[in-house]
Amino acid sequence: MKSKKLAFIGTGNMAFAIIQGLLKSNYPASQIIACNKSNLARREALQAVGIATNFANREAVEQAEVIVLAVKPQMMAEVCAEFADLDSSDKWVISVAAGISVTRLETLLPNAKNIIRTMPNTPSLIGEGMTGLFAKKSVNSTACQFAEELMSAVGKCYWVDTEDKINHIIAITGSSPAYFFRFMEAMQQSAIQMGFSEQDARLLVQSAALGAAKLVASNPATPISTLRENVTSKGGTTAKALDVFEQQNLAKTVENAMWAAIHRAEEMEKSL
C-alpha cells in the first residue's frame, strides 16, 4: 500500500485495530495522526508506537490526505461540523461508522468528493475481520483501492454494488459474531448444567466452534450442508440433536433475526 497521510477522527476499538494492523504491515507511524479528546490511555498507547495524537480534529484533517471517520454515529454530525468548511475535494474520506449513509456524509461534508463507506466487524480486532465496502461510481478508483488495502490490514473485504446491501452486510457479518457468541453461550450453559465447570465448558465449546469454522474455511469447494451431513449419521446422536433444531424451526428463526438487524439498520440511517 502506498502510504498517505492518514487522520483517524476517533480512536475507538475499531480504529485502534486498523492502526495496529497498518503498523504490523509496515505502514509508517509517521504517516498517521489519531485524534481522541477523551481517552488519555488510548492516546498514550498510540504515542508509544510513534503515532501523533496532539492535533485537534480540524488540524488533523487539514494535514491529511485520507480522513478516517471512526466516531460514534450519534457524534458524527457534531464532529464533522468542526471541519465541514474545509476544502476536502482532493482528500479521501473513509467512514467506519454504522448507520451513516454516503448521502448523509455528503451533507455533513459538502466539499468531499470521494467518500467510501465501510462496515467492519469485531473479529477485525484480532485480524480476522470481514469488511463490507461501498462507494458511488463517481469515487476515484485509486481511493477505493486504498480503502480496500486499509481494511485488509484487519481481515478480508467485500464490495457491494448498492448501498442498501451494506445493511445486509451488517446482518451477515457485522452483527453475526454476536449470533455465534449467543449460540456458544447457550452450549456452555448446557454443559455447566451437565456438571462441567464453567472453564471446562467454555474450552469444550470454543474448541468445537473453532474447529468447525476452520473446517468450513479449509474446504471452500464443499457446501456447508455437506459438511453438516458428513457429521450426521442416520439415527445417531447428531441427527437427534439436529431434529430438535428443525422442530424449533432454527432456519426461520435465523432468517427473522437477520432481517430484524437489517430493518434496524435502515431505521438508524433515517434517524442519524
C-alpha positions in Angstrom: 0.0 0.0 0.0 1.3 3.4 -0.9 1.5 5.4 2.3 -0.6 8.6 2.6 -1.1 10.9 5.5 -3.9 9.4 7.5 -6.1 11.2 10.0 -8.2 9.0 12.3 -11.0 11.0 13.7 -11.8 8.9 16.7 -9.7 6.1 18.0 -12.2 3.6 19.4 -11.6 -0.2 19.3 -12.1 -0.5 15.6 -9.9 2.5 14.7 -7.3 1.2 17.1 -7.4 -2.3 15.5 -7.0 -0.7 12.0 -4.0 1.3 13.2 -2.4 -1.8 14.7 -3.0 -3.7 11.5 -1.4 -1.0 9.5 1.7 -0.9 11.7 2.0 -4.7 11.5 2.0 -4.4 7.7 4.8 -1.8 8.0 2.7 1.3 7.3 4.9 4.2 8.7 3.7 5.5 12.0 4.8 9.0 11.0 2.1 9.0 8.4 -0.7 8.5 10.9 -2.5 11.1 13.1 -5.0 9.9 15.6 -7.5 12.2 17.3 -9.2 11.3 20.6 -10.2 14.0 23.0 -11.4 11.9 25.9 -9.4 8.7 26.2 -6.0 9.5 27.7 -4.9 5.9 28.0 -5.6 5.3 24.3 -3.7 8.4 23.3 -0.7 7.3 25.4 -0.8 3.8 23.8 -0.7 5.4 20.3 2.0 7.8 21.2 4.1 4.9 22.5 4.2 3.4 18.9 5.0 6.7 17.3 1.5 8.0 16.3 0.9 11.7 16.6 -2.1 12.4 18.9 -1.7 16.1 19.8 -3.8 17.5 16.9 -7.3 18.9 17.1 -9.7 17.3 14.6 -9.6 20.3 12.3 -5.8 20.4 12.3 -5.6 16.7 11.6 -8.0 17.0 8.6 -6.0 19.9 7.2 -2.8 17.9 7.2 -4.4 14.6 6.0 -4.7 13.1 2.6 -7.1 10.5 3.9 -9.7 11.0 6.6 -10.9 8.0 8.5 -14.2 8.8 10.3 -14.3 6.5 13.3 -16.5 8.3 15.8 -19.8 7.0 17.2 -22.7 7.5 14.7 -24.6 9.9 17.1 -21.5 12.1 17.3 -20.8 12.2 13.5 -22.7 15.5 12.8 -21.1 17.4 15.7 -17.6 16.2 14.8 -17.9 16.8 11.1 -19.1 20.4 11.8 -15.6 21.1 13.1 -14.1 20.9 9.6 -17.0 20.8 7.2 -16.0 24.2 5.7 -12.5 23.0 4.7 -11.8 22.2 1.1 -11.6 18.4 1.1 -12.2 17.9 -2.6 -8.8 16.4 -3.0 -9.0 14.2 0.1 -10.4 10.7 0.5 -12.9 10.1 3.3 -13.4 6.6 4.7 -16.2 6.0 7.2 -16.3 3.1 9.6 -19.4 4.4 11.4 -22.6 2.2 11.3 -25.8 3.8 10.2 -24.4 6.8 8.4 -25.1 6.7 4.7 -22.9 8.2 2.0 -25.7 10.7 1.2 -25.7 11.8 4.8 -21.9 12.1 4.8 -22.1 14.2 1.7 -24.4 16.5 3.6 -22.1 16.7 6.6 -19.0 17.2 4.4 -20.3 19.1 1.3 -16.8 19.7 0.0 -15.8 16.0 0.0 -15.8 14.3 -3.4 -14.5 10.8 -2.6 -16.4 9.1 0.2 -16.2 5.4 0.9 -18.4 3.7 3.5 -17.1 0.6 5.2 -18.7 -1.9 7.6 -16.1 -3.9 9.6 -16.9 -6.4 12.3 -15.4 -7.1 15.7 -13.1 -10.0 14.6 -11.1 -7.2 13.0 -9.7 -6.7 16.5 -7.7 -9.9 16.0 -7.0 -9.5 12.3 -9.9 -11.9 11.3 -12.4 -9.3 10.2 -14.7 -9.1 7.2 -15.4 -5.6 6.0 -18.2 -4.6 3.6 -17.4 -1.5 1.4 -19.5 0.8 -0.8 -18.6 3.8 -2.9 -20.5 5.7 -5.6 -19.3 5.1 -9.1 -18.0 8.7 -9.2 -15.5 8.0 -6.5 -11.8 7.8 -7.5 -10.9 4.2 -8.2 -7.5 4.7 -6.6 -9.3 5.9 -3.4 -11.4 2.7 -3.5 -8.3 0.6 -3.9 -6.6 2.4 -0.9 -9.7 1.8 1.2 -9.7 -1.9 0.5 -6.0 -2.1 1.3 -6.6 -0.2 4.5 -9.3 -2.5 5.7 -7.4 -5.6 4.5 -5.0 -4.8 7.4 -7.6 -6.3 9.7 -9.1 -9.1 7.6 -10.9 -9.6 4.3 -13.0 -7.2 2.2 -16.2 -7.4 0.2 -17.5 -4.7 -2.1 -21.3 -4.2 -2.6 -22.7 -2.5 -5.7 -25.6 -0.7 -4.0 -25.6 1.0 -0.6 -28.6 -0.8 0.7 -26.6 -4.0 0.7 -24.4 -2.5 3.4 -27.3 -3.1 5.7 -27.3 -6.8 4.5 -23.6 -7.0 5.3 -24.4 -5.7 8.8 -26.8 -8.6 9.3 -24.5 -11.2 7.7 -21.1 -10.2 9.1 -21.4 -7.1 11.3 -23.8 -8.3 13.9 -23.3 -12.0 13.3 -20.4 -12.6 15.7 -22.9 -12.0 18.5 -25.2 -14.7 17.0 -22.4 -17.2 17.3 -21.5 -16.0 20.7 -25.1 -16.4 21.8 -25.1 -20.0 20.5 -21.8 -20.8 22.2 -23.1 -19.2 25.4 -26.2 -21.4 25.3 -24.0 -24.5 24.7 -21.7 -23.5 27.6 -24.7 -23.1 29.9 -26.0 -26.6 29.0 -22.5 -28.1 29.6 -22.4 -26.5 33.0 -25.8 -28.0 33.8 -24.3 -31.4 32.8 -21.7 -30.9 35.6 -18.8 -29.4 33.8 -17.0 -26.4 35.3 -17.5 -23.0 33.6 -13.9 -23.0 32.4 -14.0 -26.6 31.0 -17.4 -26.0 29.4 -16.0 -22.9 27.6 -12.9 -24.8 26.5 -15.0 -27.6 25.0 -17.4 -25.3 23.3 -14.9 -22.8 21.9 -12.7 -25.7 20.6 -15.6 -27.2 18.8 -16.7 -23.9 17.3 -13.2 -23.0 16.2 -12.7 -26.4 14.6 -16.0 -26.2 12.8 -15.1 -22.8 11.4 -11.7 -24.0 10.3 -13.3 -27.0 8.5 -15.6 -24.6 6.6 -12.7 -22.3 5.7 -10.3 -25.1 4.6 -13.0 -26.7 2.4 -14.2 -23.9 0.2 -15.5 -26.2 -2.5 -17.6 -28.2 -0.1 -21.1 -26.9 0.6 -21.7 -26.2 4.3 -24.7 -28.5 4.1 -22.4 -31.3 3.0 -20.1 -30.7 6.0 -23.1 -31.0 8.2 -24.2 -34.2 6.6 -20.7 -35.7 7.0 -21.1 -35.3 10.8 -24.6 -36.7 10.8 -25.1 -40.5 10.9 -28.6 -41.6 10.2 -30.4 -42.2 13.5 -27.3 -41.2 15.5 -26.7 -38.6 18.3 -26.1 -35.7 15.9 -29.2 -36.5 13.9 -31.3 -36.4 17.1 -29.9 -33.0 18.1 -30.5 -31.6 14.6 -34.0 -32.9 14.7 -34.7 -30.6 17.7 -33.3 -27.6 15.7 -35.6 -28.5 12.9 -38.6 -28.9 15.2 -37.9 -25.4 16.6 -37.5 -24.0 13.0 -34.0 -22.8 13.5 -33.6 -21.7 9.9 -36.6 -19.4 10.1 -35.5 -18.0 13.4 -32.1 -17.1 11.9 -33.8 -15.6 8.9 -36.1 -13.4 11.1 -33.2 -12.3 13.2 -31.1 -11.2 10.3 -34.0 -9.2 8.8 -34.6 -7.6 12.2 -31.0 -6.4 12.1 -31.4 -5.1 8.5 -34.6 -3.2 9.4 -32.9 -1.7 12.4 -30.0 -0.5 10.3 -32.5 1.1 7.9 -34.1 2.9 10.8 -30.8 4.1 12.1 -29.9 5.6 8.7 -33.1 7.6 8.7 -32.6 8.9 12.3 -28.9 9.9 12.2 
